[in-house]
Amino acid sequence: MLKVQELRELIKLVDQSSIDEFTYETNGTTVSMKKSGVQQEVKTVEQHAAQVEQPTAPVVKEETKAPVAEAPKESKNEEPAAESSADFDHEIVSPMVGTLYTAPNPESDPYVQKGSKVEKDSVVCIVEAMKLFNEIEAEVSGEITEILVEDGELVEYGQPLFRVKTK
């Protein structure tokens, strides 16, 4: 069964894309999404429900109003970022979904802190995805002006992690 976070991610991806209908099947679970105006309809069907003669009876139907309501919240969160644009020139974003670690191990100091100077090849954090630890590099030279995530936090693809004032 898909986790709630995975479902939210799928809803967000479908919402941002130009597709109107999406079906995903894995491990006996089927998730179907269909855009209808502003709202999306999500149906989850277990494998045993698909084997019943009348498949419409056991279908669990959820109206997903929360993700639609979350979209304006995200745009509100972007407004303060635009206001503080004088503090940074570049955002280091997560290249993948995973767990972020600010240090190579729990006993070590963090790779960077607010005010740290970084080069293009400086490692700023690690994102663990599927038991693989991926070092994330700054990609620009400058100074870390803001750290937007905490150690051990789950991050999403494209999520801003650090703000950098370039040289």
C-alpha positions as a Markdown table, in Angstrom:
| # | Residue | x | y | z |
|---|---|---|---|---|
| 1 | Met | 0.0 | 0.0 | 0.0 |
| 2 | Leu | 1.2 | 3.5 | -0.8 |
| 3 | Lys | 2.1 | 5.8 | 2.1 |
| 4 | Val | 0.3 | 9.1 | 2.5 |
| 5 | Gln | 3.5 | 11.0 | 1.6 |
| 6 | Glu | 3.8 | 9.0 | -1.7 |
| 7 | Leu | 0.1 | 9.7 | -2.5 |
| 8 | Arg | 0.6 | 13.4 | -1.9 |
| 9 | Glu | 3.6 | 13.4 | -4.1 |
| 10 | Leu | 1.6 | 11.7 | -6.9 |
| 11 | Ile | -1.3 | 14.1 | -6.5 |
| 12 | Lys | 1.1 | 17.1 | -6.7 |
| 13 | Leu | 2.8 | 15.7 | -9.8 |
| 14 | Val | -0.5 | 15.0 | -11.6 |
| 15 | Asp | -1.8 | 18.4 | -10.6 |
| 16 | Gln | 1.3 | 20.2 | -12.0 |
| 17 | Ser | 1.3 | 18.2 | -15.2 |
| 18 | Ser | -0.9 | 18.5 | -18.3 |
| 19 | Ile | -2.3 | 15.0 | -18.0 |
| 20 | Asp | -6.0 | 14.7 | -17.1 |
| 21 | Glu | -6.1 | 11.0 | -15.9 |
| 22 | Phe | -3.5 | 8.8 | -14.2 |
| 23 | Thr | -3.6 | 5.2 | -13.0 |
| 24 | Tyr | -0.8 | 3.5 | -11.0 |
| 25 | Glu | -0.7 | -0.2 | -9.9 |
| 26 | Thr | 1.8 | -1.7 | -7.5 |
| 27 | Asn | 1.7 | -4.7 | -5.1 |
| 28 | Gly | -2.1 | -5.2 | -5.6 |
| 29 | Thr | -3.0 | -1.6 | -5.0 |
| 30 | Thr | -4.4 | 0.6 | -7.8 |
| 31 | Val | -4.5 | 4.4 | -7.6 |
| 32 | Ser | -6.5 | 6.3 | -10.2 |
| 33 | Met | -6.6 | 10.0 | -10.4 |
| 34 | Lys | -8.7 | 12.1 | -12.7 |
| 35 | Lys | -8.7 | 15.9 | -12.9 |
| 36 | Ser | -12.1 | 17.4 | -12.9 |
| 37 | Gly | -11.9 | 21.2 | -12.9 |
| 38 | Val | -10.0 | 22.3 | -9.8 |
| 39 | Gln | -10.5 | 19.1 | -7.8 |
| 40 | Gln | -9.0 | 15.7 | -8.3 |
| 41 | Glu | -10.7 | 12.4 | -7.6 |
| 42 | Val | -8.6 | 9.6 | -6.1 |
| 43 | Lys | -9.8 | 6.0 | -5.9 |
| 44 | Thr | -7.9 | 3.3 | -4.1 |
| 45 | Val | -8.8 | -0.3 | -4.9 |
| 46 | Glu | -7.3 | -3.3 | -3.2 |
| 47 | Gln | -6.5 | -6.4 | -5.3 |
| 48 | His | -9.2 | -8.5 | -3.6 |
| 49 | Ala | -11.8 | -5.8 | -4.4 |
| 50 | Ala | -10.9 | -6.0 | -8.1 |
| 51 | Gln | -11.9 | -9.7 | -8.0 |
| 52 | Val | -15.4 | -9.0 | -6.7 |
| 53 | Glu | -18.2 | -9.2 | -9.3 |
| 54 | Gln | -19.3 | -5.7 | -8.7 |
| 55 | Pro | -16.2 | -3.6 | -8.5 |
| 56 | Thr | -18.0 | -0.4 | -7.8 |
| 57 | Ala | -19.3 | -1.6 | -4.4 |
| 58 | Pro | -15.9 | -2.0 | -2.6 |
| 59 | Val | -14.2 | 1.0 | -4.1 |
| 60 | Val | -13.0 | 3.4 | -1.5 |
| 61 | Lys | -13.5 | 6.8 | -2.8 |
| 62 | Glu | -11.8 | 9.8 | -1.3 |
| 63 | Glu | -12.3 | 13.4 | -2.3 |
| 64 | Thr | -8.9 | 15.0 | -2.0 |
| 65 | Lys | -9.7 | 18.5 | -1.0 |
| 66 | Ala | -6.7 | 18.9 | 1.2 |
| 67 | Pro | -4.0 | 18.9 | -1.6 |
| 68 | Val | -6.1 | 21.4 | -3.5 |
| 69 | Ala | -6.2 | 23.5 | -0.3 |
| 70 | Glu | -2.4 | 23.0 | 0.2 |
| 71 | Ala | -1.5 | 24.5 | -3.2 |
| 72 | Pro | -2.4 | 28.1 | -2.2 |
| 73 | Lys | -0.4 | 27.6 | 1.1 |
| 74 | Glu | 2.7 | 26.7 | -1.0 |
| 75 | Ser | 2.3 | 29.9 | -3.1 |
| 76 | Lys | 2.0 | 31.9 | 0.1 |
| 77 | Asn | 5.2 | 30.4 | 1.3 |
| 78 | Glu | 7.0 | 31.5 | -1.8 |
| 79 | Glu | 6.0 | 35.2 | -1.3 |
| 80 | Pro | 8.3 | 35.7 | 1.7 |
| 81 | Ala | 11.1 | 34.1 | -0.2 |
| 82 | Ala | 10.6 | 36.7 | -2.9 |
| 83 | Glu | 10.7 | 39.5 | -0.3 |
| 84 | Ser | 14.0 | 38.2 | 1.1 |
| 85 | Ser | 15.6 | 37.9 | -2.3 |
| 86 | Ala | 18.2 | 40.5 | -1.4 |
| 87 | Asp | 19.8 | 38.0 | 1.0 |
| 88 | Phe | 20.6 | 35.4 | -1.6 |
| 89 | Asp | 21.3 | 34.9 | -5.3 |
| 90 | His | 21.0 | 31.1 | -5.6 |
| 91 | Glu | 19.1 | 28.3 | -3.9 |
| 92 | Ile | 20.6 | 24.9 | -3.6 |
| 93 | Val | 17.7 | 22.5 | -4.2 |
| 94 | Ser | 17.3 | 18.8 | -3.5 |
| 95 | Pro | 17.9 | 16.7 | -6.7 |
| 96 | Met | 15.8 | 13.8 | -5.2 |
| 97 | Val | 13.4 | 12.7 | -2.6 |
| 98 | Gly | 15.0 | 11.4 | 0.5 |
| 99 | Thr | 16.3 | 12.1 | 4.0 |
| 100 | Leu | 18.6 | 15.0 | 4.4 |
| 101 | Tyr | 21.7 | 14.8 | 6.7 |
| 102 | Thr | 23.7 | 17.9 | 7.5 |
| 103 | Ala | 26.9 | 15.9 | 8.6 |
| 104 | Pro | 28.7 | 12.8 | 7.3 |
| 105 | Asn | 27.9 | 11.0 | 10.6 |
| 106 | Pro | 26.1 | 11.9 | 13.9 |
| 107 | Glu | 29.3 | 12.6 | 15.7 |
| 108 | Ser | 30.7 | 15.0 | 13.1 |
| 109 | Asp | 30.2 | 18.8 | 12.7 |
| 110 | Pro | 27.7 | 19.9 | 9.9 |
| 111 | Tyr | 29.1 | 20.4 | 6.4 |
| 112 | Val | 28.0 | 24.0 | 6.4 |
| 113 | Gln | 26.4 | 26.5 | 8.7 |
| 114 | Lys | 24.9 | 30.0 | 8.2 |
| 115 | Gly | 27.8 | 32.2 | 7.1 |
| 116 | Ser | 29.9 | 29.3 | 5.7 |
| 117 | Lys | 31.9 | 30.0 | 2.6 |
| 118 | Val | 31.3 | 27.4 | -0.2 |
| 119 | Glu | 32.9 | 26.6 | -3.5 |
| 120 | Lys | 31.2 | 25.0 | -6.5 |
| 121 | Asp | 32.4 | 21.5 | -5.5 |
| 122 | Ser | 31.8 | 21.9 | -1.7 |
| 123 | Val | 29.6 | 19.3 | -0.2 |
| 124 | Val | 26.7 | 21.0 | 1.7 |
| 125 | Cys | 24.7 | 17.9 | 2.8 |
| 126 | Ile | 23.8 | 14.3 | 2.1 |
| 127 | Val | 20.4 | 13.1 | 0.9 |
| 128 | Glu | 19.8 | 9.4 | 1.6 |
| 129 | Ala | 17.5 | 7.7 | -1.0 |
| 130 | Met | 17.0 | 3.9 | -1.0 |
| 131 | Lys | 20.0 | 3.3 | 1.3 |
| 132 | Leu | 22.3 | 5.3 | -1.0 |
| 133 | Phe | 23.9 | 8.4 | 0.5 |
| 134 | Asn | 24.2 | 11.1 | -2.2 |
| 135 | Glu | 26.5 | 14.1 | -1.5 |
| 136 | Ile | 24.9 | 17.3 | -2.6 |
| 137 | Glu | 27.3 | 20.0 | -3.8 |
| 138 | Ala | 26.8 | 23.8 | -3.7 |
| 139 | Glu | 27.2 | 24.2 | -7.5 |
| 140 | Val | 28.1 | 27.9 | -6.9 |
| 141 | Ser | 30.7 | 29.8 | -5.0 |
| 142 | Gly | 29.5 | 32.1 | -2.2 |
| 143 | Glu | 28.3 | 32.3 | 1.4 |
| 144 | Ile | 25.4 | 30.3 | 2.9 |
| 145 | Thr | 22.8 | 32.9 | 4.0 |
| 146 | Glu | 20.0 | 30.6 | 5.1 |
| 147 | Ile | 19.5 | 26.9 | 5.9 |
| 148 | Leu | 16.0 | 25.9 | 5.1 |
| 149 | Val | 16.0 | 22.3 | 6.3 |
| 150 | Glu | 16.8 | 20.4 | 9.5 |
| 151 | Asp | 19.0 | 17.4 | 10.0 |
| 152 | Gly | 17.0 | 14.1 | 9.4 |
| 153 | Glu | 14.2 | 15.9 | 7.6 |
| 154 | Leu | 12.5 | 14.3 | 4.6 |
| 155 | Val | 13.0 | 16.4 | 1.5 |
| 156 | Glu | 11.3 | 16.4 | -1.9 |
| 157 | Tyr | 12.6 | 16.8 | -5.4 |
| 158 | Gly | 13.3 | 20.4 | -6.1 |
| 159 | Gln | 12.8 | 21.5 | -2.5 |
| 160 | Pro | 15.1 | 24.5 | -1.6 |
| 161 | Leu | 17.7 | 23.4 | 1.0 |
| 162 | Phe | 20.1 | 26.3 | 1.3 |
| 163 | Arg | 20.3 | 29.9 | 0.1 |
| 164 | Val | 23.6 | 31.2 | -1.1 |
| 165 | Lys | 24.8 | 34.8 | -1.7 |
| 166 | Thr | 27.2 | 34.3 | -4.7 |
| 167 | Lys | 30.6 | 36.0 | -5.0 |
